[in-house]
Amino acid sequence: MKKTVTWVVVADAGAGQIYGNEGPGRGLSPLANAAFEASSSKGQDVFSDREGRSFDRVGGGRHAMASPTGAREQGRENFVREIVYWLEAPERATAFDRLALVAEPKTLGVLRDTLSPVAPQKVVAELAKDLTKASAPEIAAALGDQMNL
């Protein structure tokens, strides 16, 4: 009988780790080369130029155009894309059967939106909580209601 491999993504806006589980009662262990840290770029580095200017439709007035997303949100999206890119790489996409997502609420939403259309079929649990500083047994206990690790 084939064992069911579960990966658990634990992330917030600036740090992330992917843990593996190989069956009920086995607990979680961090996967090698699966720790992520966001770059610490400042808002001025992400948006180095001033916003563009726009003319009014009627009249001669000009207005500054606002960025569609702030530097923090842009940084979060880039960081989550890095995790998802690693997770969905061809050599790893078939290495797990189930996926659990544990992240603070905003990062969890970005994770959901960034995953490819195939990946959500593997998602079996979600927890909107920041557990990036928690130990593997604490993470397994927090997911205990949703899955048997």
DSSP file (Angstrom, degrees, kcal/mol; ACC not computed):
  #  RESIDUE AA STRUCTURE BP1 BP2  ACC     N-H-->O    O-->H-N    N-H-->O    O-->H-N    TCO  KAPPA ALPHA  PHI   PSI    X-CA   Y-CA   Z-CA
    1    1 A M              0   0    0      0, 0.0     2,-0.2     0, 0.0     0, 0.0   0.000 360.0 360.0 360.0 132.1    0.0    0.0    0.0
    2    2 A K        -     0   0    0      1,-0.1     2,-0.2     0, 0.0     0, 0.0  -0.506 360.0-122.5 -75.3 135.2    1.4    3.4   -1.0
    3    3 A K        -     0   0    0     -2,-0.2     2,-0.6     1,-0.1    20,-0.1  -0.488  21.2-120.9 -75.8 149.0    1.9    5.9    1.8
    4    4 A T        -     0   0    0     -2,-0.2     2,-0.5    18,-0.1    -1,-0.1  -0.821  24.9-153.8 -92.6 117.9    0.1    9.2    1.6
    5    5 A V        -     0   0    0     -2,-0.6    92,-2.8    17,-0.1    93,-2.1  -0.816  10.9-170.0 -97.0 126.6    2.6   12.1    1.6
    6    6 A T  E     -Ab  21  98A   0     15,-2.8    15,-2.1    -2,-0.5     2,-0.4  -0.951   6.1-161.0-116.7 133.9    1.4   15.4    2.9
    7    7 A W  E     -Ab  20  99A   0     91,-2.2    93,-2.4    -2,-0.4     2,-0.5  -0.929   5.5-156.3-111.1 140.8    3.2   18.7    2.7
    8    8 A V  E     -Ab  19 100A   0     11,-2.6    11,-2.7    -2,-0.4     2,-0.6  -0.971   3.2-154.3-119.8 119.0    2.3   21.6    4.9
    9    9 A V  E     -Ab  18 101A   0     91,-2.9    93,-3.2    -2,-0.5     2,-0.5  -0.837  12.6-174.5 -92.6 121.7    3.2   25.2    3.8
   10   10 A V  E     +Ab  17 102A   0      7,-2.8     7,-2.5    -2,-0.6     2,-0.3  -0.978  21.9 145.6-118.4 120.3    3.6   27.5    6.8
   11   11 A A  E     -Ab  16 103A   0     91,-2.3    93,-1.0    -2,-0.5     5,-0.2  -0.986  29.4-175.7-152.3 157.6    4.1   31.1    5.9
   12   12 A D        -     0   0    0      3,-2.3    90,-0.0    -2,-0.3    -2,-0.0  -0.622  61.7 -69.8-131.7-160.8    3.6   34.8    6.7
   13   13 A A  S    S+     0   0    0     -2,-0.2    66,-0.1     1,-0.2     3,-0.1   0.686 129.1  21.2 -70.7 -16.5    4.5   37.9    4.7
   14   14 A G  S    S+     0   0    0      1,-0.2    24,-2.7    23,-0.1     2,-0.3   0.537 119.9  39.2-131.2  -8.3    8.2   37.4    5.2
   15   15 A A  E     + C   0  37A   0     22,-0.2    -3,-2.3     2,-0.0     2,-0.3  -0.994  53.7 173.1-145.9 150.3    9.1   33.8    6.2
   16   16 A G  E     -AC  11  36A   0     20,-2.4    20,-3.4    -2,-0.3     2,-0.3  -0.995   8.9-174.2-156.2 154.7    8.0   30.4    5.1
   17   17 A Q  E     -AC  10  35A   0     -7,-2.5    -7,-2.8    -2,-0.3     2,-0.5  -0.989  16.5-143.1-148.3 142.6    8.8   26.7    5.6
   18   18 A I  E     -A    9   0A   0     16,-1.6    13,-2.7    -2,-0.3     2,-0.3  -0.947  19.2-164.9-111.0 129.7    7.4   23.6    4.0
   19   19 A Y  E     -AC   8  30A   0    -11,-2.7   -11,-2.6    -2,-0.5     2,-0.3  -0.779   6.6-142.7-110.4 154.1    7.1   20.5    6.2
   20   20 A G  E     -AC   7  29A   0      9,-3.0     9,-1.8    -2,-0.3     2,-0.3  -0.876  11.8-172.5-118.2 152.4    6.5   16.9    5.2
   21   21 A N  E     -A    6   0A   0    -15,-2.1   -15,-2.8    -2,-0.3     7,-0.1  -0.993   9.0-166.9-141.2 135.0    4.5   14.1    6.7
   22   22 A E        -     0   0    0     -2,-0.3   -17,-0.1     5,-0.3   -18,-0.1   0.005  65.8 -33.1-115.1  28.8    4.5   10.5    5.5
   23   23 A G  S >  S-     0   0    0      4,-0.2     3,-1.8   -20,-0.1    -1,-0.3  -0.618  86.2 -42.8 141.1 163.7    1.5    9.1    7.3
   24   24 A P  T 3  S+     0   0    0      0, 0.0   125,-0.2     0, 0.0   124,-0.0  -0.261 121.7  13.7 -57.5 136.2   -0.7    9.2   10.4
   25   25 A G  T 3  S+     0   0    0      1,-0.1   124,-0.1    -4,-0.0    -4,-0.0   0.456  97.0 104.6  80.1   1.0    1.2    9.5   13.6
   26   26 A R    <   -     0   0    0     -3,-1.8    -1,-0.1   123,-0.2   123,-0.1   0.592  69.6-149.4 -90.4 -11.6    4.5   10.3   11.9
   27   27 A G        -     0   0    0    122,-2.8     2,-0.3    -4,-0.3    -5,-0.3  -0.121  27.8 -61.2  71.8-174.0    4.5   14.1   12.8
   28   28 A L        -     0   0    0     -7,-0.1    -7,-0.2    -6,-0.1   108,-0.1  -0.844  42.5-174.9-111.0 145.9    6.0   16.8   10.7
   29   29 A S  E     -C   20   0A   0     -9,-1.8    -9,-3.0    -2,-0.3     2,-0.1  -0.998  33.8-106.1-137.4 140.3    9.6   17.4    9.6
   30   30 A P  E     -C   19   0A   0      0, 0.0   -11,-0.3     0, 0.0     2,-0.2  -0.378  35.7-123.1 -64.8 137.0   11.0   20.3    7.7
   31   31 A L  E >   -     0   0A   0    -13,-2.7     3,-1.3     3,-0.2   -13,-0.2  -0.563  30.8-102.9 -78.7 144.9   11.8   19.6    4.1
   32   32 A A  E 3  S+     0   0A   0      1,-0.3    -1,-0.1    -2,-0.2     0, 0.0  -0.418 103.0   7.5 -66.4 140.9   15.4   20.2    3.0
   33   33 A N  E 3  S+     0   0A   0      1,-0.1    -1,-0.3    -2,-0.1    -2,-0.0   0.768  99.6 110.8  58.4  29.7   15.9   23.4    1.0
   34   34 A A  E <   +     0   0A   0     -3,-1.3   -16,-1.6   -16,-0.1     2,-0.5  -0.056  39.9 110.0-124.1  32.0   12.3   24.5    1.6
   35   35 A A  E     -C   17   0A   0    -18,-0.2     2,-0.4    -5,-0.1   -18,-0.2  -0.918  48.8-166.2-105.8 134.9   12.8   27.4    3.9
   36   36 A F  E     -C   16   0A   0    -20,-3.4   -20,-2.4    -2,-0.5     2,-0.4  -0.923  13.2-175.6-126.0 145.4   12.0   30.8    2.5
   37   37 A E  E     -C   15   0A   0     -2,-0.4   -22,-0.2   -22,-0.2     2,-0.1  -0.989  25.6-125.1-140.5 131.0   12.7   34.4    3.5
   38   38 A A        -     0   0    0    -24,-2.7     2,-0.1    -2,-0.4   -24,-0.1  -0.411  32.7-105.9 -72.7 147.2   11.4   37.5    1.8
   39   39 A S        -     0   0    0     36,-0.1     2,-1.0     1,-0.1    -1,-0.1  -0.442  26.4-126.5 -68.9 149.0   13.9   40.1    0.7
   40   40 A S        +     0   0    0     -2,-0.1     2,-0.3    -3,-0.1    -1,-0.1  -0.426  48.6 157.1 -98.6  60.0   14.0   43.1    2.9
   41   41 A S        -     0   0    0     -2,-1.0     2,-0.1    30,-0.1    34,-0.1  -0.613  37.4-126.4 -84.6 145.9   13.5   45.7    0.2
   42   42 A K    >>  -     0   0    0     -2,-0.3     4,-1.7     1,-0.1     3,-1.1  -0.439  25.0-107.4 -84.4 162.0   12.0   49.1    1.1
   43   43 A G  H 3> S+     0   0    0      1,-0.3     4,-2.7     2,-0.2    -1,-0.1   0.864 120.7  57.9 -56.6 -37.2    9.1   50.6   -0.5
   44   44 A Q  H 34 S+     0   0    0      1,-0.2    -1,-0.3     2,-0.2    -3,-0.0   0.759 105.3  51.3 -68.6 -22.3   11.3   53.1   -2.2
   45   45 A D  H <4 S+     0   0    0     -3,-1.1     3,-0.5     1,-0.1    -1,-0.2   0.840 112.3  44.7 -80.1 -34.1   13.2   50.3   -3.8
   46   46 A V  H  < S+     0   0    0     -4,-1.7     2,-0.6     1,-0.3    -2,-0.2   0.919 128.0  28.6 -74.0 -44.1   10.1   48.6   -5.1
   47   47 A F  S  < S+     0   0    0     -4,-2.7    -1,-0.3    -5,-0.2    -2,-0.1  -0.740  73.9 162.0-116.0  80.0    8.6   51.8   -6.4
   48   48 A S        +     0   0    0     -2,-0.6     2,-0.2    -3,-0.5    -1,-0.1   0.783  56.3  63.5 -75.5 -27.2   11.7   53.9   -7.2
   49   49 A D  S    S-     0   0    0     -3,-0.1     3,-0.1     1,-0.1     2,-0.1  -0.591  91.6-102.3 -95.7 159.0   10.0   56.4   -9.5
   50   50 A R        -     0   0    0     -2,-0.2    -1,-0.1     1,-0.1    -2,-0.1  -0.391  50.7 -88.9 -69.6 156.4    7.3   58.9   -8.6
   51   51 A E        -     0   0    0      1,-0.1    -1,-0.1    -4,-0.1    15,-0.1  -0.305  50.7-102.8 -62.0 152.1    3.8   58.0   -9.6
   52   52 A G        -     0   0    0     13,-0.1    13,-2.8    12,-0.1     2,-0.4  -0.139  32.1-122.5 -68.8 172.3    2.9   59.1  -13.1
   53   53 A R  E     -E   64   0B   0     11,-0.2     2,-0.4     9,-0.0    11,-0.2  -0.897  21.2-161.4-120.0 150.2    0.7   62.1  -13.7
   54   54 A S  E     -E   63   0B   0      9,-2.6     9,-2.6    -2,-0.4     2,-0.3  -0.961  14.6-127.5-132.3 147.2   -2.6   62.3  -15.6
   55   55 A F  E     -E   62   0B   0     -2,-0.4     7,-0.2     7,-0.2     5,-0.1  -0.641  33.1-105.3 -89.1 151.1   -4.6   65.1  -17.1
   56   56 A D        -     0   0    0      5,-2.6     3,-0.1    -2,-0.3    -1,-0.1  -0.355  23.2-124.7 -64.8 154.2   -8.3   65.6  -16.3
   57   57 A R  S    S+     0   0    0      1,-0.2     2,-0.5    -2,-0.0    -1,-0.1   0.884 102.5  31.0 -66.6 -37.9  -10.7   64.6  -19.0
   58   58 A V  S    S+     0   0    0      3,-0.0     3,-0.3    -3,-0.0    -1,-0.2  -0.984 119.0   6.6-123.8 129.6  -12.1   68.1  -19.0
   59   59 A G  S    S-     0   0    0     -2,-0.5    -3,-0.1     1,-0.2     0, 0.0  -0.379  92.1 -73.1  95.7-176.4  -10.0   71.1  -18.1
   60   60 A G  S    S+     0   0    0     -2,-0.1    -1,-0.2    -5,-0.1     2,-0.0   0.234  79.4 129.3-107.1  13.7   -6.3   71.5  -17.6
   61   61 A G        -     0   0    0     -3,-0.3    -5,-2.6    -6,-0.1     2,-0.4  -0.339  40.2-155.8 -71.1 150.5   -5.9   69.9  -14.1
   62   62 A R  E     -E   55   0B   0     -7,-0.2     2,-0.3    -2,-0.0    -7,-0.2  -0.954   8.5-170.3-125.7 147.6   -3.3   67.2  -13.5
   63   63 A H  E     -E   54   0B   0     -9,-2.6    -9,-2.6    -2,-0.4     2,-0.2  -0.979  26.2-111.9-137.3 147.9   -3.3   64.5  -10.8
   64   64 A A  E     -E   53   0B   0     -2,-0.3     2,-0.5   -11,-0.2   -11,-0.2  -0.558  31.4-131.8 -74.9 142.8   -0.9   62.0   -9.5
   65   65 A M        -     0   0    0    -13,-2.8     2,-0.2    -2,-0.2   -13,-0.1  -0.841  20.2-133.3 -97.0 131.8   -1.7   58.4  -10.2
   66   66 A A        -     0   0    0     -2,-0.5   -14,-0.1   -15,-0.1    -1,-0.0  -0.504  24.1-102.6 -83.3 151.5   -1.6   56.0   -7.3
   67   67 A S        -     0   0    0     -2,-0.2    -1,-0.1     1,-0.1     3,-0.1  -0.477  26.2-129.4 -67.1 141.7    0.2   52.7   -7.4
   68   68 A P  S    S+     0   0    0      0, 0.0     2,-0.3     0, 0.0    -1,-0.1   0.837  92.2  19.9 -65.8 -30.9   -2.4   49.8   -7.7
   69   69 A T  S    S-     0   0    0      3,-0.0     2,-0.0     4,-0.0    -2,-0.0  -0.980  85.2-115.8-135.4 151.2   -0.7   48.0   -4.8
   70   70 A G     >  -     0   0    0     -2,-0.3     4,-2.5     1,-0.1     5,-0.2  -0.248  34.3-102.4 -77.9 171.2    1.5   49.2   -2.0
   71   71 A A  H  > S+     0   0    0      1,-0.2     4,-2.5     2,-0.2     5,-0.2   0.880 120.7  52.2 -62.7 -39.0    5.1   48.1   -1.5
   72   72 A R  H  > S+     0   0    0      2,-0.2     4,-2.3     1,-0.2    -1,-0.2   0.926 111.6  45.1 -65.5 -44.6    4.1   45.7    1.3
   73   73 A E  H  > S+     0   0    0      2,-0.2     4,-2.5     1,-0.2    -2,-0.2   0.899 113.4  50.8 -66.0 -39.7    1.4   44.0   -0.7
   74   74 A Q  H  X S+     0   0    0     -4,-2.5     4,-2.3     2,-0.2    -2,-0.2   0.905 110.7  49.3 -63.6 -41.0    3.7   43.7   -3.7
   75   75 A G  H  X S+     0   0    0     -4,-2.5     4,-2.3     2,-0.2    -2,-0.2   0.902 110.5  50.4 -63.1 -41.7    6.5   42.2   -1.5
   76   76 A R  H  X S+     0   0    0     -4,-2.3     4,-2.6     2,-0.2     5,-0.2   0.923 111.0  48.8 -62.2 -44.9    4.0   39.7   -0.1
   77   77 A E  H  X S+     0   0    0     -4,-2.5     4,-2.4     1,-0.2    -2,-0.2   0.912 112.1  48.1 -63.0 -43.0    2.8   38.7   -3.6
   78   78 A N  H  X S+     0   0    0     -4,-2.3     4,-1.7     2,-0.2    -1,-0.2   0.907 112.5  49.4 -63.5 -41.2    6.4   38.2   -4.8
   79   79 A F  H  X S+     0   0    0     -4,-2.3     4,-1.7     2,-0.2    -2,-0.2   0.921 111.9  47.2 -64.4 -45.2    7.3   36.2   -1.8
   80   80 A V  H  X S+     0   0    0     -4,-2.6     4,-2.7     1,-0.2     5,-0.2   0.887 108.3  56.1 -65.2 -38.5    4.3   33.9   -2.1
   81   81 A R  H  X S+     0   0    0     -4,-2.4     4,-2.7     1,-0.2    -1,-0.2   0.886 104.8  53.7 -58.9 -38.5    5.0   33.5   -5.9
   82   82 A E  H  X S+     0   0    0     -4,-1.7     4,-1.9     2,-0.2    -1,-0.2   0.916 110.6  45.6 -62.5 -44.0    8.5   32.2   -4.9
   83   83 A I  H  X S+     0   0    0     -4,-1.7     4,-2.6     2,-0.2    -2,-0.2   0.937 114.8  46.9 -64.2 -47.0    7.1   29.6   -2.5
   84   84 A V  H  X S+     0   0    0     -4,-2.7     4,-2.6     1,-0.2    -2,-0.2   0.883 109.6  54.1 -65.1 -38.4    4.5   28.5   -5.1
   85   85 A Y  H  < S+     0   0    0     -4,-2.7     4,-0.4    -5,-0.2    -1,-0.2   0.921 112.0  44.8 -60.7 -43.7    7.1   28.3   -7.9
   86   86 A W  H >< S+     0   0    0     -4,-1.9     3,-0.9     1,-0.2    -2,-0.2   0.928 114.9  48.7 -63.9 -44.9    9.2   26.0   -5.7
   87   87 A L  H 3< S+     0   0    0     -4,-2.6    -2,-0.2     1,-0.2    -1,-0.2   0.862 115.3  42.6 -64.7 -38.6    6.2   23.9   -4.7
   88   88 A E  T 3< S+     0   0    0     -4,-2.6    -1,-0.2    -5,-0.2    -2,-0.2   0.300  79.1 130.3 -97.5   9.5    4.9   23.5   -8.2
   89   89 A A  S X> S-     0   0    0     -3,-0.9     4,-2.5    -4,-0.4     3,-2.2  -0.365  71.7-113.3 -59.4 143.4    8.3   22.8   -9.9
   90   90 A P  H 3> S+     0   0    0      0, 0.0     4,-0.5     0, 0.0    -1,-0.1   0.818 115.1  54.7 -52.5 -36.3    7.9   19.6  -12.1
   91   91 A E  H 34 S+     0   0    0      1,-0.2    -2,-0.1     2,-0.1    -3,-0.0   0.674 120.8  30.6 -74.2 -14.5   10.3   17.6   -9.9
   92   92 A R  H X4 S+     0   0    0     -3,-2.2     3,-2.0    -6,-0.1     4,-0.4   0.639  95.8  84.0-113.8 -20.7    8.3   18.4   -6.8
   93   93 A A  H 3< S+     0   0    0     -4,-2.5     3,-0.3     1,-0.3    -2,-0.1   0.766 101.2  38.3 -59.1 -27.2    4.7   18.7   -8.0
   94   94 A T  T 3< S+     0   0    0     -4,-0.5    -1,-0.3     1,-0.2    -2,-0.1   0.340  93.6  88.1-104.0   6.2    4.2   14.9   -7.9
   95   95 A A  S <  S+     0   0    0     -3,-2.0     2,-0.3     2,-0.0    -2,-0.2   0.598  89.2  47.6 -81.0 -10.7    6.2   14.3   -4.7
   96   96 A F        -     0   0    0     -4,-0.4   -90,-0.2    -3,-0.3     3,-0.1  -0.949  55.3-163.6-132.9 153.2    3.1   14.9   -2.5
   97   97 A D  S    S+     0   0    0    -92,-2.8     2,-0.3    -2,-0.3   -91,-0.2   0.757  79.5  29.4-100.7 -34.0   -0.5   13.7   -2.4
   98   98 A R  E     -b    6   0A   0    -93,-2.1   -91,-2.2    25,-0.0     2,-0.4  -0.909  64.4-157.3-129.9 155.5   -2.0   16.2   -0.1
   99   99 A L  E     -bd   7 123A   0     23,-2.5    25,-2.6    -2,-0.3    26,-1.0  -0.998   2.4-166.7-136.3 135.2   -1.3   19.9    0.8
  100  100 A A  E     -bd   8 125A   0    -93,-2.4   -91,-2.9    -2,-0.4     2,-0.5  -0.967  10.6-151.1-119.7 139.4   -2.1   21.9    3.9
  101  101 A L  E     +bd   9 126A   0     24,-2.4    26,-2.5    -2,-0.4     2,-0.5  -0.947  15.6 176.1-114.2 123.1   -1.8   25.7    4.0
  102  102 A V  E     +bd  10 127A   0    -93,-3.2   -91,-2.3    -2,-0.5     2,-0.3  -0.966  26.0 128.9-126.5 112.5   -1.1   27.5    7.2
  103  103 A A  E     -bd  11 128A   0     24,-2.0    26,-0.7    -2,-0.5   -91,-0.2  -0.990  63.5 -83.5-158.2 158.7   -0.6   31.2    7.0
  104  104 A E     >  -     0   0    0    -93,-1.0     4,-2.5    -2,-0.3     3,-0.4  -0.373  61.5 -96.9 -63.8 154.4   -1.7   34.5    8.4
  105  105 A P  H  > S+     0   0    0      0, 0.0     4,-2.0     0, 0.0     5,-0.1   0.803 119.8  45.1 -51.0 -46.9   -5.0   35.5    6.7
  106  106 A K  H  > S+     0   0    0      1,-0.2     4,-1.9     2,-0.2     5,-0.2   0.922 116.2  46.6 -66.0 -41.7   -3.7   37.9    4.0
  107  107 A T  H  > S+     0   0    0     -3,-0.4     4,-2.6     1,-0.2    -1,-0.2   0.876 109.1  55.7 -66.6 -36.7   -0.9   35.6    3.0
  108  108 A L  H  X S+     0   0    0     -4,-2.5     4,-2.5     1,-0.2    -1,-0.2   0.908 107.0  50.2 -61.1 -42.3   -3.3   32.7    2.9
  109  109 A G  H  X S+     0   0    0     -4,-2.0     4,-2.0    -5,-0.2    -1,-0.2   0.908 111.5  47.2 -62.2 -42.5   -5.5   34.6    0.5
  110  110 A V  H  X S+     0   0    0     -4,-1.9     4,-1.8     2,-0.2    -2,-0.2   0.887 110.7  53.3 -66.9 -38.5   -2.5   35.3   -1.8
  111  111 A L  H  X S+     0   0    0     -4,-2.6     4,-1.8     2,-0.2    -2,-0.2   0.942 108.9  48.7 -59.6 -47.9   -1.5   31.7   -1.6
  112  112 A R  H  < S+     0   0    0     -4,-2.5    -2,-0.2     1,-0.2    -1,-0.2   0.916 114.1  46.1 -57.7 -44.8   -4.9   30.5   -2.7
  113  113 A D  H  < S+     0   0    0     -4,-2.0    -1,-0.2     1,-0.2    -2,-0.2   0.777 113.3  49.5 -71.0 -26.8   -4.9   32.9   -5.6
  114  114 A T  H  < S+     0   0    0     -4,-1.8    -1,-0.2    -3,-0.2    -2,-0.2   0.747  85.1 100.8 -88.1 -25.7   -1.4   32.1   -6.7
  115  115 A L  S  < S-     0   0    0     -4,-1.8   -30,-0.0    -5,-0.2   -34,-0.0  -0.279  82.1-105.6 -60.8 145.4   -1.6   28.3   -6.8
  116  116 A S        -     0   0    0    -32,-0.1     3,-0.4     1,-0.1    -1,-0.1  -0.231  35.6-101.5 -65.0 162.4   -2.1   26.8  -10.2
  117  117 A P  S    S+     0   0    0      0, 0.0     4,-0.2     0, 0.0    -1,-0.1   0.754 121.4  52.4 -59.8 -24.0   -5.6   25.5  -11.1
  118  118 A V  S >  S+     0   0    0      1,-0.2     3,-1.4     2,-0.1     4,-0.4   0.867  97.3  65.5 -80.0 -37.0   -4.5   21.9  -10.4
  119  119 A A  G >> S+     0   0    0     -3,-0.4     3,-2.3     1,-0.3     4,-0.8   0.839  87.1  65.9 -60.0 -39.6   -3.0   22.4   -6.9
  120  120 A P  G 34 S+     0   0    0      0, 0.0     3,-0.3     0, 0.0    -1,-0.3   0.759  91.5  66.2 -57.8 -20.9   -6.2   23.3   -5.1
  121  121 A Q  G <4 S+     0   0    0     -3,-1.4    -2,-0.2    -4,-0.2    -3,-0.1   0.774 102.6  47.4 -67.9 -24.4   -7.4   19.8   -5.7
  122  122 A K  T <4 S+     0   0    0     -3,-2.3   -23,-2.5    -4,-0.4     2,-0.5   0.628  85.7 105.8 -89.3 -15.1   -4.6   18.6   -3.4
  123  123 A V  E  <  +d   99   0A   0     -4,-0.8   -23,-0.2    -3,-0.3     3,-0.1  -0.538  35.2 163.7 -72.0 119.2   -5.4   21.2   -0.7
  124  124 A V  E     +     0   0A   0    -25,-2.6     2,-0.3    -2,-0.5   -24,-0.2   0.541  61.1  24.4-112.2 -13.3   -7.0   19.3    2.2
  125  125 A A  E     -d  100   0A   0    -26,-1.0   -24,-2.4     2,-0.0     2,-0.4  -0.994  54.5-171.3-154.2 146.4   -6.7   21.8    5.0
  126  126 A E  E     -d  101   0A   0     -2,-0.3     2,-0.4   -26,-0.2   -24,-0.2  -0.997   1.7-173.8-136.4 141.7   -6.3   25.5    5.6
  127  127 A L  E     -d  102   0A   0    -26,-2.5   -24,-2.0    -2,-0.4     2,-1.7  -0.949  16.7-150.6-138.5 116.2   -5.5   27.4    8.8
  128  128 A A  E     +d  103   0A   0     -2,-0.4     2,-0.3   -26,-0.2   -24,-0.2  -0.584  60.3 107.1 -87.1  78.1   -5.6   31.2    8.9
  129  129 A K  S    S-     0   0    0     -2,-1.7     2,-0.9   -26,-0.7    -2,-0.1  -0.985  73.0-116.3-154.9 141.3   -3.0   31.6   11.6
  130  130 A D        +     0   0    0     -2,-0.3     3,-0.1   -27,-0.2  -118,-0.1  -0.728  45.4 153.0 -84.8 106.2    0.6   32.7   11.8
  131  131 A L    >   +     0   0    0     -2,-0.9     3,-1.4  -120,-0.2    -1,-0.1   0.011  28.6 120.1-119.2  25.3    2.6   29.7   13.0
  132  132 A T  T 3  S+     0   0    0      1,-0.3    -1,-0.1  -121,-0.1  -120,-0.1   0.775  81.7  43.3 -64.8 -24.9    5.9   30.6   11.4
  133  133 A K  T 3  S+     0   0    0     -3,-0.1    -1,-0.3     2,-0.1     2,-0.1   0.389  95.6 104.0 -99.2   3.1    7.7   30.7   14.8
  134  134 A A  S <  S-     0   0    0     -3,-1.4     2,-0.1     1,-0.1    -3,-0.1  -0.472  74.0-112.3 -83.3 155.7    5.9   27.5   16.0
  135  135 A S     >  -     0   0    0     -2,-0.1     4,-2.2     1,-0.1     5,-0.2  -0.375  32.4-102.9 -79.6 164.9    7.6   24.1   16.3
  136  136 A A  H  > S+     0   0    0      1,-0.2     4,-2.5     2,-0.2     5,-0.2   0.898 122.5  50.7 -57.2 -44.7    6.7   21.2   14.1
  137  137 A P  H  > S+     0   0    0      0, 0.0     4,-2.2     0, 0.0    -1,-0.2   0.875 109.7  51.3 -63.7 -34.0    4.7   19.5   16.9
  138  138 A E  H  > S+     0   0    0      2,-0.2     4,-2.1     1,-0.2    -2,-0.2   0.890 110.7  48.2 -67.1 -38.6    2.8   22.7   17.6
  139  139 A I  H  X S+     0   0    0     -4,-2.2     4,-1.8     2,-0.2    -1,-0.2   0.925 111.6  49.5 -66.4 -44.4    1.9   23.0   13.9
  140  140 A A  H  < S+     0   0    0     -4,-2.5     4,-0.5     1,-0.2     9,-0.2   0.894 111.4  49.9 -61.1 -39.9    0.8   19.4   13.8
  141  141 A A  H >< S+     0   0    0     -4,-2.2     3,-0.8     1,-0.2     4,-0.3   0.894 108.4  52.3 -66.3 -39.4   -1.4   20.0   16.9
  142  142 A A  H 3< S+     0   0    0     -4,-2.1     3,-0.4     1,-0.3    -1,-0.2   0.846 113.8  43.6 -65.2 -33.1   -2.9   23.1   15.4
  143  143 A L  T >X S+     0   0    0     -4,-1.8     4,-2.4     1,-0.2     3,-1.2   0.485  86.5 101.1 -86.7  -4.0   -3.9   21.1   12.3
  144  144 A G  T <4 S+     0   0    0     -3,-0.8    -1,-0.2    -4,-0.5    -2,-0.1   0.791  76.9  54.1 -54.4 -34.3   -5.1   18.2   14.4
  145  145 A D  T 34 S+     0   0    0     -3,-0.4    -1,-0.3    -4,-0.3    -2,-0.1   0.830 116.6  37.3 -70.3 -30.3   -8.7   19.0   14.0
  146  146 A Q  T <4 S+     0   0    0     -3,-1.2     2,-0.3     1,-0.2    -2,-0.2   0.752 127.2   9.5 -95.0 -26.8   -8.5   19.1   10.2
  147  147 A M     <  -     0   0    0     -4,-2.4     2,-0.8    -7,-0.2    -1,-0.2  -0.989  67.7-114.7-153.8 158.9   -6.1   16.2    9.6
  148  148 A N              0   0    0     -2,-0.3    -4,-0.1     1,-0.2  -125,-0.1  -0.838 360.0 360.0-100.8 102.7   -4.3   13.3   11.2
  149  149 A L              0   0    0     -2,-0.8  -122,-2.8    -9,-0.2  -123,-0.2   0.390 360.0 360.0-104.9 360.0   -0.6   13.9   11.1
